[in-house]
Amino acid sequence: MKTVQLKKTIHTQWEYLSENNTLQKPLVLVFGNRFLLEDTKLHAEIRALFPDGEFVFGSSAGDITSHYVDDESITITAIEFEKSSYVIKTANVLENDAKKDSFETGKQLIEQFDSERLKHVFIVSEGSFVNGSQLTLGMNAATDDNLLITGGLCGDEARFKKTLASYNELPKPGEIVAIGLYGETLEVSFAINGGWIPFGPERIVTKSSSNILYELDNKPALDLYKKYLGEKSKELPAAALLYPLKVKSTNEKQSIVRTILNIDEQENSMILAGDILENSRVQLMMTNVDTIVDASEKAATTALKCRKKAPELAILVSCIGRKLVLDQRVEEEVEEVLEVIGAATTICGLYSYGEIAPFVGEKNCQLHNQTMTITLISE
């Protein structure tokens, strides 16, 4: 595997973060600021850098490399696979400006791949219209519980206005890109970790619909949430990113973290980043910088310890909520990962609106919030 990385900001042109190696038919991952990705000249610019490349674009809430975390840049990571191959498929969750069923979209997306010798699928999905919970369920339905799927939902800083993704064209809304990796010697490992701590009483979801939470213990959910936040409730909905929910469904073995994306004062409800089922048990969560950084180190250690070969590429997908907590210390969680996996590994990634991966030890992927999700790849 050979890699090349470049960076461009609002104020600077392309600069190499690595040696300027010549690559053959590279997979080119382009993560960056949504406004920069909307530049109509961008695709031609990047095509000129890698004439025979295949390009996957995704808007981010911050780009990740071993050198920096940046909100106002575009980062290119070009990868030449020397012993493996890749195939890229797409789907769109929008049709004539209307939302399509996310379950069916996910299922049909994975069904496009030839499953023979398919080792791994990495997902770069738009993060505004898709129901991430249903997307992952649909993708799982297209597998025989033997395919590792990881990835994330694109971001738009903390604006939550518009997210973009694409394959070999200008980034656009609604797009979901799946990168399938094939190869006998290909080794892929992963891990997730959050570092969020539950507090307060556990409550039962008594009314919900899809990703909208209406009632806890037969009381308006938003009223209860505001009560626990106290003075912080005046900063809603932004403050909600700092206080997600721990959700334990009756049909799941493990609890999952759900970010609150928005609130509806009129309905007295909360809109979550993934589905929440009635009769689930819910608890408020909080964290601090040190706990989040420790969780990133644990994720890297877990992803590394089950490998036979050293990783050549690490793709990091971390949640926007973590970035808001870390603030000026945001690079510390990336530094912890780098320290564990080693400087010889190329690191790329993005801050997201949701992370896609199984729980460690399981096969089926899920939508996660507020985690550091690490995918390690070698040939």
N, C-alpha and C positions, 0 to 999 in steps of 0.2 A: 504494500500500500504506500502510495506517495500522496502528500497533501501540500496545498498552497493556500495561504490565507492573505486576504487584503482587507483594507478598511477605507471607508470614505465617510466624511462628515459633512455637515452643512457648510463648513468653512474651508474644507480641504478636498483635494482630489485623491485618487486611489493611491494608497501606500501599502507596500508589502510588509506583512507581519512575520513572514517566513522567507526562506530562499525562493527566488523566482525560478522554480523548476518547470520544465516542459512536461505537460501531462497528456496522456492519450485517453480520449473519450471520458473525461472526468464527470462524476456526479458533482454538480455545483450547488451547494446550499447557500441561499441568500436570505439572511435575516436582517431586519432593520426597521427603522422608524417609518411609520405608515406614510407620512407626508413625503419622505424621500422616495419610497417605493412607488408612489403615484406619478413620479416624473416619467413622462412618455418616452424620454430618450434613454432611460435606464437599461432596458433590455438589450438595445443595440450596443450600448457601452460594454456591458458584461459579455455579450456575445463576441465582441472584438478581442476581449482578454482570453476567452476560451472558445475558439471557433467550432470545435467539435464536441462541446460540452452539452450536458442535459441539465436544465436549470429548474430548481425548485425554490420558489419564493415564499416567504412568510413574514408578516408584520409582527413586531415584537413590542413588549413593554420594557425592552432593554436587551441589547446584544451581549452575549457572553463569549469571551475567549480567555486564554490563560493570561493575557496581557491586561484586560480591562473589562468593565461592564459599562456600556455607554447607551444613553437614551436617544442621542441625536446622531446616529450613524447608520451605515449599512456595513455588514460584515459578510465577506465571501469566504467560504471554505470549500475548496475544490479537491475532490478525492479521486485518485486513480486506483481502481481495484486491479491488482496484478494476477490474482488467482481466483477471483470471484466475479460475479456479474450482477447487474441490477436491472430491474424492470420497473417502470413508473406508470401508475394508473391514476385516474382522477374521477371524481364525481362532484356534483354540485347540489347543495341542499335547497337552492332556490330555483323556481321554475315560473317564468312570467311574473317575477317579483313576489311570488307566493312561496311559503315554506313547504318543502316536501317532507315526508316522513323520514326522520333521522335513522330509525331502525332499518328500514328498507334501503336507504342510501348507503349505510355502512355495510349491510349484507351484500348488496350488489357490487360495491367497491372491491371487497375482498374476493368475491366470486370471479372477478376478471382475471385473477392470477392463475397461472398453471401451478397447481399445488405440489407437483412432484419436485422434490429437493428444495422447496422454498423454506429457507431457514428463519427469516425474520422480516417483519414489515414495520417500517417507521412511518408514522402519520404526521403530516403537517396540515392541520385543519383550520379553517376560519373559525373565529370564536364568538361571533355575534348572533348568528341565526341557528346554528346547529344545537340540538339537544345532545350534549356530550354523553349523558348516561345511556340514551337510546342508541347513539352511534356505536358505542362500545358493545352493547348487547347485540346489535345487528352484525358487527364484525365477528364477534364470537360465534354467532349462529352459522357463519360461513366456514368455520374451521372444524376440525375433529378434535378440538382441545389439545392440539399438539403444535400450535403456531404461536411464537412469541410476537406480540404486537406492543410497541411502545410509541411514544410521541407526545404531541401536545396541541392545545388550541392556541391559535395566534392571539397576540395582544395589541393594544393601542395605548401604551402607557396606562395612566389611571383615568383616561378620558372615557373609555367604554363607548366610543362613538361608532367606530368602523374598523373592522379587521379584514385583512386581505391575504390571499394565498393563490398560487398558480404553478403551472408546469409549462415551461417553454413559451410563455406569453406574459403580457403585463399582468401584475397581480390584480385580483378582482374579488368582490364579495361572494360569499356562499361556497367557495371552492374548497375541496378536500383532496389532498394529494397523498398517495400511498406509494412508498418506495419499497419494493420487494427485493430482498437480497438472497442470492443463490450461491452455493459453493461448498464443496466437500470439506475444505479446510477452514471455512468461515466459522469463527467463534464469537458469539454474542452473549453478553451477560447484562444484568440490570439490577437495580435496587431503587427503593423509594424510602424516604424518611421525612417526617414532618417536624417534630419537636414542639408541637402545640400541647398545652396542658389543660385538661378539663377542670372547670370549677363550678360551684353552685349546684343546686339540686338537679336531678335527672327528671325530665318531663316526657309525657307521652304525646305524640302527634295525633290529635283527634280530628283534624280536618286539613286535608291537603289535596292538591291537584297538580300532577306532573311535578314541576319544580317550584310551585307556589305553596308556601306554608301559611295557613290561615289561623289554626288554633293549636294551642298546647294545653293539655288538661282542661279542655273545653273553655279556654279563655283566649282572647285575641293574642296571637303570637307577637305582634308588633308592640303591643302595650307591655307585655312581659319583658321583651327584649330591651325596650327603653328603660324600664324600671331597673334592670341590672346594670345598664350602662351609666345611669345617673347623668351627671353633667355632660358626659361624652355623647349622649343621645342628641345633643344640639348639633353635633357634627355629622349626623347621618345624612346621606347614605355612605359618605366616604369612610366614616369611622367603622362601619361594618366590616371592612376588609381586615381590620385588626382584631375582630372578635368573631371568628367563624363558629360553626356548630359541629359538634361531634354527633354523628348519626349512626345508630345501630338498628338496622332493619331486622325484622323477624326472620327473613329468608337469607340473611348473610351471616357468615361466620365471624367476620371482623367489622369493627367500626370504621367509618369513613368520615373524612372532614369535608364539610360543605361551606363554601364561601357564600356570603350574602351579597348579591350583586346590586340589589336595589330594594326600595321599600315603596309600598302603595298606601299612602295615608288614608285614602278614601275607603279602600277595602280592609284597612288595618292588617295588611299582610306583608310578607317578605318574599322576594324573588331570589331563589338560590341558583347556584351555578350548575346544579344537577338535580335529578329527581329526588323527592323525599316521600316515602310511602307512609300512609296512615298506620298507626300502631307502632311506628318506629320510636325508639328512645333517643332523646335529644339532650345535649348538655352544652353549655357555653364553653368556649376555649379562649386561651390567651397565651402569650409567649413573650420572650425577650431575646435580645441579640445573641447572647451566649448560647442559649438553648437551640436557636435556629442554626447557628454555626456548627454546634456539636452534631446536630442531626445530619447536616451535609457531610461531615466527616464519617459518620456511621454509614450513610448511604454508599459512599465511595468504598469503604472497607468491605461492606457486604457484597457489592458488585465485583470487587476484585478477588475476594477469597475463594470463590468457586470456579476460578478460571484456570486453564492449563497454560495459556500463553499470555504474555504481557499485552495489554491493550495498545492499539495503535491510534485509535480514535475514540474520544469520549464526547457524547452529545448530552448536554445538560439542559433539562427543562425545569425551571424553577418558577414558583408562583408569584404573581404581582404582589400579593399580600405579604409575602416574605420580604420582598424588596422594600415595601413601605416601612416595615418594622426595622429593617437593617439600615435604611436611610444612607447616611454618609459612610457606613461600614459595609456596604453591600458587597464589596469585592472580597470580604473575609470568607464568605461561604465558598466562593470559587477557589480561593487560596487553600482552604482546607482540603478540597477535592484534589487539587494539583499536588499537594504535599503527599497525599496517599497514593495516587496513581502514577506519579512521576512526571518529570518535565519532558520526557521523550514522547509522551502521548499528546497528540493534537487535541485541543479542547475547543468545542464550539457549542452554541446553544442560544437559548432565548428565555426571557421572562414571559410567562404565559398567563392565559385566563383559565387554564386547566391542564392537568398532566394525565397522560394515558400510559398505563402499565398494569400488569397483574400485581397482586400482593406477592411478596417474596414467598416462594414455595408453591405458588399456584400457577395455573396456565392461562385462565381467561383474563383478558385485560379489563380494566375499569377506568372510569373517570375519577381522578383525584383532584383535590384542591389543597393548596398550602403545603405542598411537598417539594423536596428536591428529588427529581427523578433522573437517574443516570443510566445511560446505555453505553456499554463498552464494546468495541468492535475490533477484531483483528482477523487477519487472513491465515 
